[in-house]
Amino acid sequence: MYKLLVLDIDDTLTNISRVVPPENLAAIRRAQEAGVYVTYATGRGYFGAESIRRQIGMKGPAINYGGALIYDTRTDEPMFCTSLPPELVHELLLLADELGVHAQLYQGDGIVYREENRWSTRYWSNLDLPHTVDPNILEKRWENVPKVLFITEAEHVEELLPQLMERFKGRAKVSGSLANYIEFNDPFAHKGSATAWVANYLGIDRSEVCAVGDNLLDLEMIEWAGLGAAVANGNPTVKEKADIVIPACAENGVAWLIDNIILR
C-alpha cells in the first residue's frame, strides 16, 4: 500500500546523532526487502546525515536542509536546490545579534558563525561537521545559503518562534526542529514540497507515501503524505495534524510503524 517511507531523523528515527537504533534499522531492512523506498527528510546537511544514510543504505534521493536540497545518494550530487537571498541572510544575522542568539549559516556541507560558543561547539561536535569561525560574518555577502539556523534556550525558542513566523511570513519558512533550534529556509522549500518532488521523481502516487516526524519542520511533509505519522514525543500541533500517532522515538516508533502499518 505504501511505496515510499520518508523519515525525519532527530527525535524521530533516533535520538543519538549518528546511530540508528537496531530495532528501527532491522525494520527498515524489512521494508526495503518488500520494495519500499526508504529515505530521510532532515534539517541536517548532506555531510551531517552521512552516518545515518550509510546505515540505511539508500540509493536515490535524500532530503536535506529541511527541504532546501535534495541529493542523489548514488552520485552525492544535488538534484534540486534552493537558497535564501543574500539580503535576507544578512538581515537574519543582524537580527540574531540583536536578540543575543547564536546564528549559523550553511556553505556546502560546512557551517559558518561569528564566534565559538557552547551552542556552536555542541552542534559541530555532535555531527563532526566542517566549521568556520568568521568574526567578519556581518560584513560579507553570503550566497548559496540553503539555511540559516538560530540556536538558543528552549524557552526563548517558544517565545521567538511565533514572532519570527509572523515577521518573515512570505519571505522565509520559519520552523522549530529540536527544542533549541529555529530554522529559516526558502518559503517554498520545506519537507512537504521536497517529499512531493521525490515521490514524483520515483513515480509514486501521493496516496502511496508515508511520512513520519516530530516537530514543526516536519508539518508540511506529514500533511502532504498519504499517511502522515507523528511520534508520541512530538510537538502537540504536529500530533494533532497527523493521521496517526505512533510510539515515541525512544520506543522505536519507526519500527512499530513499519511492522504494523507499512508491511501489515
Secondary structure, DSSP 8 states (H G I E B T S, - for coil): ---EEEE-TBTTTBSSTT---HHHHHHHHHHHHTT-EEEEB-SS-TGGGHHHHHHHT--SEEEEGGGTEEEETTTTEEEEE--B-HHHHHHHHHHHHHHT-EEEEEETTEEEESS--HHHHHHHHHHT--EEE-TTGGGS---SB--EEEE--HHHHHHHHHHHHHHTTTT-EEEE-STTEEEEE-TT-SHHHHHHHHHHHHT--GGGEEEEESSGGGHHHHHHSSEEEEETTS-HHHHHHSSEEE--GGGTHHHHHIIIII--
